[in-house]
Amino acid sequence: MSTVVHFTTSGQLLQDRYELIKVVSSNALSQVYIAADHSHSDKPKCIVKHYGYNNNHPHLLTNSRRLFVNEATTLLKLDDDEDIAPLLDCFEEENGLYIVQDFIEGELLSASIPLSKHSQNCWSQAQVVHLLDDLLEILAFVHRNGVIHCDLKPNNIIKRAADEKFILIDFGNALPIRSYEDQKNVIPLRRTLAFSPSGYLPPEQLIGKPVPNGDIYALGIVAIQALTGLEPAKLQLDLHTGELDWQHLFENNPALLVLDDQLITILRQMVRYNSAERYQSARQVLEDLETLKALGRSKIMIFSEDQWPGTETIDSNGQSEPLPIKVKGEEEDLDLTFLELTQKLLTEYSGPTSVTPQSVNVAPQLHETEIEKIPEAESGFSKSKKLLPLVAGIGITVVLVNAWLLSFGITSVLEGIAFDSGVKRLLKATQAYQDGNFSEAIALAESVSSDSAVYEESQTVIQQWHQEWKLATEQFGIIEQAYNQQQWGVVVKEAKEVPDILFWQEKISPLVKEAQGTIERNSHQLIQKAFERASQRDFTQALNYLQQIPQESTLGSKVQFKLAEYKEKQQMRAHYRLQQAFNRAEKRDFVGAIKFLEQIPDGTRVSAIAKAKIVEYTRLQRIKERVKKRKTLKAKVLTQQRKLISLITNRKIKVASSQLNPGNMLQEINS
């Protein structure tokens, strides 16, 4: 009769939900798979553990069911810790029992821990302390919930990829913590050994008396291996004390001399042969590690203000003294104005300068009495009154504000301009420029002779026209592209940047006119939509429509009061939804509460509260779902426990029946 346990093959779909992808580990009674959960759209990975059995051998069935019930019960106890993969499901099928857990993406410690004292990847003290911190926190939680892991080793430790935290996995061999009275009643299975054949199990566990600090022993062995590179079986044993001797390795390896003596002391106490001499709890180890880290932080050198490198001098005796820091005239500068202080700094750092606050004025101020002294212009001015606006148009008015103008009078200047051919050329250049004849305009402006009164002005406008024409050309390109792409707001906006050149203004005019008309039509449609949404109390969408109305439209300024009105109503609506969310949450309808909170828009006065409550209610909903799932899983585990009890009871009855010999009874009666 075959005693082979048959396991499920990869590719099968269990419970119409879990698709087995590949085998990751296997032993005589169980096999572990990575699977995909088809109940979710993204098919997240999970871990499926299969306890197989052979119906022809009841003892295999009993062992598998016992292991299954033990692991499922343990995982339910530890379901509250985020660092332990939770039990997602458990069920029984024709060929065995199945446990489903969350999948943890990461790397097994066995893949990175050194395996030789000559290894190049022996861990540093900081890395080992990180490992101890993470796993001791988990062990503290596990022990607090009445569980001993009993199988702590590199293959059961994974470095989680998400946060690089070390996580403890595989609670298949976990046992409950027994009371002292229970421990006294345990009969040793074999004689005491110094340490397990694999080296990670504590001595007391090998005789069937596991205690919580046995997990601390195993973790200490893992830490020593990480530091030294030696597997536990290769560590030397002191035959007189029964303790592991590993500290001597640091004397022969200079690279390991940086290890703190206090860490050595901590590890030695973690791996004491006698469990009574070890740390009695994970929390005690964590406290000593915290002291170790605090001492490490205290070694960091802190410089005071007068101790920074480069701020000392050497006196005649060779002693260093801090350099005095002094700002000359610091107190006097407090009373200076900004302009005076700037001038002072310029003088101190750049030397004397001819620039003075008084030299900032570029034109003299004229008082009323001085204006009255200006000679009154007579017939010359009336003859030239039509010329003055044209002259002003090309910047000749600069001449009129000059000081010498006040001395010689307006009439004489304008009469001089009338006989200056340079003025006529510059006026013609201006006309050509406005008409779009750029090359002709430049040529005319350049033909102004150097002895003309407007020669300097002509040179200035040549440079100015080059800049303006280039800008106008670029702006027209932007406007034309926006027009072709129907970006009407851009057309109107960019048109304002076009220089005041008649040629270009006429060229963009039809584009701007069409864009403006389209903007007006769209704005009326948007405001109509906004009114419709507001009538349905959807002020968020109403505001969205109003905010799309560009300022370039005639409605742009008129909708401002509506924006203010709808914003206030949006605030009121947000308060209403927040209150509705509170009401739903009070009835433990967290899903309904979250729906109301998600409708509260950003920017409202209660949006921050809504976001915080979404986080809180999401967490409470998960707890609610977890409690519900836990009840379902407990019911499934309870069913398996009853089956296990039934199997054990039936086996006992069969054993008792086989030991009863009716023939012997008859012989006793006959005698």
Secondary structure as the mmCIF struct_conf table of DSSP 4:
data_model
#
loop_
_struct_conf.conf_type_id
_struct_conf.id
_struct_conf.beg_label_comp_id
_struct_conf.beg_label_asym_id
_struct_conf.beg_label_seq_id
_struct_conf.end_label_comp_id
_struct_conf.end_label_asym_id
_struct_conf.end_label_seq_id
HELX_LH_PP_P HELX_LH_PP_P1 VAL A 4 HIS A 6
HELX_LH_PP_P HELX_LH_PP_P2 THR A 8 THR A 9
TURN_TY1_P TURN_TY1_P1 SER A 10 GLY A 11
STRN STRN1 LEU A 13 LEU A 14
TURN_TY1_P TURN_TY1_P2 GLN A 15 ARG A 17
STRN STRN2 TYR A 18 SER A 26
BEND BEND1 ALA A 28 LEU A 29
STRN STRN3 SER A 30 ASP A 37
TURN_TY1_P TURN_TY1_P3 HIS A 38 SER A 39
BEND BEND2 HIS A 40 HIS A 40
TURN_TY1_P TURN_TY1_P4 SER A 41 ASP A 42
STRN STRN4 LYS A 45 GLY A 52
TURN_TY1_P TURN_TY1_P5 ASN A 55 ASN A 56
HELX_RH_AL_P HELX_RH_AL_P1 PRO A 58 LYS A 77
TURN_TY1_P TURN_TY1_P6 LEU A 78 ASP A 80
TURN_TY1_P TURN_TY1_P7 GLU A 82 ASP A 83
BEND BEND3 ILE A 84 ILE A 84
HELX_LH_PP_P HELX_LH_PP_P3 ALA A 85 PRO A 86
STRN STRN5 LEU A 87 GLU A 93
TURN_TY1_P TURN_TY1_P8 GLU A 94 ASN A 95
STRN STRN6 GLY A 96 ASP A 102
STRN STRN7 GLY A 106 LEU A 108
HELX_RH_3T_P HELX_RH_3T_P1 LEU A 109 ALA A 111
TURN_TY1_P TURN_TY1_P9 SER A 112 SER A 112
BEND BEND4 ILE A 113 ILE A 113
BEND BEND5 SER A 116 SER A 116
TURN_TY1_P TURN_TY1_P10 LYS A 117 HIS A 118
TURN_TY1_P TURN_TY1_P11 GLN A 120 ASN A 121
HELX_LH_PP_P HELX_LH_PP_P4 CYS A 122 SER A 124
HELX_RH_AL_P HELX_RH_AL_P2 GLN A 125 ARG A 144
TURN_TY1_P TURN_TY1_P12 ASN A 145 GLY A 146
STRN STRN8 VAL A 147 ILE A 148
BEND BEND6 LYS A 153 LYS A 153
HELX_RH_3T_P HELX_RH_3T_P2 PRO A 154 ASN A 156
STRN STRN9 ILE A 157 ARG A 160
TURN_TY1_P TURN_TY1_P13 ALA A 161 ASP A 163
STRN STRN10 PHE A 166 LEU A 168
TURN_TY1_P TURN_TY1_P14 GLY A 172 ASN A 173
STRN STRN11 LEU A 175 PRO A 176
HELX_LH_PP_P HELX_LH_PP_P5 ILE A 177 SER A 179
HELX_RH_AL_P HELX_RH_AL_P3 TYR A 180 LYS A 184
TURN_TY1_P TURN_TY1_P15 ASN A 185 ASN A 185
HELX_LH_PP_P HELX_LH_PP_P6 VAL A 186 PRO A 188
BEND BEND7 LEU A 189 ARG A 190
BEND BEND8 ALA A 194 PHE A 195
BEND BEND9 PRO A 197 GLY A 199
BEND BEND10 LEU A 201 LEU A 201
HELX_RH_AL_P HELX_RH_AL_P4 PRO A 203 LEU A 206
TURN_TY1_P TURN_TY1_P16 ILE A 207 GLY A 208
TURN_TY1_P TURN_TY1_P17 PRO A 212 PRO A 212
HELX_RH_AL_P HELX_RH_AL_P5 ASN A 213 THR A 228
HELX_RH_3T_P HELX_RH_3T_P3 PRO A 232 LYS A 234
BEND BEND11 LEU A 235 LEU A 235
STRN STRN12 GLN A 236 LEU A 237
TURN_TY1_P TURN_TY1_P18 LEU A 239 THR A 241
STRN STRN13 LEU A 244 ASP A 245
HELX_RH_3T_P HELX_RH_3T_P4 GLN A 247 PHE A 250
TURN_TY1_P TURN_TY1_P19 GLU A 251 GLU A 251
BEND BEND12 ASN A 252 ASN A 252
HELX_RH_3T_P HELX_RH_3T_P5 PRO A 254 LEU A 256
TURN_TY1_P TURN_TY1_P20 LEU A 257 VAL A 258
BEND BEND13 LEU A 259 LEU A 259
HELX_RH_AL_P HELX_RH_AL_P6 ASP A 261 MET A 270
TURN_TY1_P TURN_TY1_P21 VAL A 271 VAL A 271
BEND BEND14 TYR A 273 ASN A 274
HELX_RH_3T_P HELX_RH_3T_P6 SER A 275 GLU A 277
BEND BEND15 ARG A 278 ARG A 278
BEND BEND16 GLN A 280 SER A 281
HELX_RH_AL_P HELX_RH_AL_P7 ALA A 282 SER A 298
TURN_TY1_P TURN_TY1_P22 LYS A 299 LYS A 299
BEND BEND17 ILE A 300 ILE A 300
HELX_RH_3T_P HELX_RH_3T_P7 GLU A 305 GLN A 307
BEND BEND18 TRP A 308 TRP A 308
TURN_TY1_P TURN_TY1_P23 PRO A 309 GLY A 310
STRN STRN14 GLU A 312 ILE A 314
TURN_TY1_P TURN_TY1_P24 SER A 316 ASN A 317
BEND BEND19 GLY A 318 GLY A 318
STRN STRN15 SER A 320 PRO A 322
HELX_LH_PP_P HELX_LH_PP_P7 LEU A 323 PRO A 324
TURN_TY1_P TURN_TY1_P25 LYS A 328 GLY A 329
HELX_RH_AL_P HELX_RH_AL_P8 GLU A 330 ASP A 333
TURN_TY1_P TURN_TY1_P26 LEU A 334 ASP A 335
BEND BEND20 LEU A 336 LEU A 336
HELX_RH_AL_P HELX_RH_AL_P9 PHE A 338 SER A 350
BEND BEND21 SER A 354 SER A 354
HELX_RH_3T_P HELX_RH_3T_P8 PRO A 357 VAL A 360
BEND BEND22 ALA A 363 ALA A 363
HELX_LH_PP_P HELX_LH_PP_P8 PRO A 364 HIS A 367
HELX_RH_AL_P HELX_RH_AL_P10 GLU A 368 GLU A 372
TURN_TY1_P TURN_TY1_P27 LYS A 373 LYS A 373
BEND BEND23 ILE A 374 ILE A 374
HELX_LH_PP_P HELX_LH_PP_P9 PRO A 375 ALA A 377
HELX_RH_AL_P HELX_RH_AL_P11 SER A 379 LYS A 383
TURN_TY1_P TURN_TY1_P28 SER A 384 LYS A 386
HELX_RH_AL_P HELX_RH_AL_P12 LEU A 387 GLY A 393
TURN_TY1_P TURN_TY1_P29 ILE A 394 ILE A 396
HELX_RH_AL_P HELX_RH_AL_P13 THR A 397 LEU A 400
TURN_TY1_P TURN_TY1_P30 VAL A 401 VAL A 401
BEND BEND24 ASN A 402 ASN A 402
HELX_RH_AL_P HELX_RH_AL_P14 ALA A 403 PHE A 408
HELX_RH_AL_P HELX_RH_AL_P15 ILE A 410 ALA A 418
TURN_TY1_P TURN_TY1_P31 PHE A 419 PHE A 419
HELX_RH_AL_P HELX_RH_AL_P16 SER A 421 ASP A 435
TURN_TY1_P TURN_TY1_P32 GLY A 436 GLY A 436
HELX_RH_AL_P HELX_RH_AL_P17 PHE A 438 GLU A 446
TURN_TY1_P TURN_TY1_P33 SER A 447 SER A 447
BEND BEND25 VAL A 448 VAL A 448
TURN_TY1_P TURN_TY1_P34 SER A 450 ASP A 451
BEND BEND26 SER A 452 SER A 452
TURN_TY1_P TURN_TY1_P35 ALA A 453 VAL A 454
HELX_RH_AL_P HELX_RH_AL_P18 TYR A 455 ASN A 484
TURN_TY1_P TURN_TY1_P36 GLN A 485 GLN A 486
HELX_RH_AL_P HELX_RH_AL_P19 TRP A 488 ALA A 495
TURN_TY1_P TURN_TY1_P37 LYS A 496 GLU A 497
BEND BEND27 VAL A 498 VAL A 498
BEND BEND28 ASP A 500 ASP A 500
HELX_RH_AL_P HELX_RH_AL_P20 LEU A 502 SER A 535
TURN_TY1_P TURN_TY1_P38 GLN A 536 ARG A 537
HELX_RH_AL_P HELX_RH_AL_P21 PHE A 539 GLN A 547
TURN_TY1_P TURN_TY1_P39 GLN A 548 GLN A 548
BEND BEND29 ILE A 549 ILE A 549
TURN_TY1_P TURN_TY1_P40 GLN A 551 GLU A 552
BEND BEND30 SER A 553 SER A 553
TURN_TY1_P TURN_TY1_P41 THR A 554 VAL A 559
HELX_RH_AL_P HELX_RH_AL_P22 GLN A 560 GLU A 586
TURN_TY1_P TURN_TY1_P42 LYS A 587 ARG A 588
HELX_RH_AL_P HELX_RH_AL_P23 PHE A 590 GLU A 598
TURN_TY1_P TURN_TY1_P43 GLN A 599 GLN A 599
BEND BEND31 ILE A 600 ILE A 600
HELX_LH_PP_P HELX_LH_PP_P10 PRO A 601 PRO A 601
TURN_TY1_P TURN_TY1_P44 ASP A 602 GLY A 603
BEND BEND32 THR A 604 THR A 604
TURN_TY1_P TURN_TY1_P45 ARG A 605 VAL A 606
HELX_RH_AL_P HELX_RH_AL_P24 SER A 607 GLN A 659
HELX_RH_AL_P HELX_RH_AL_P25 PRO A 662 ASN A 670
#
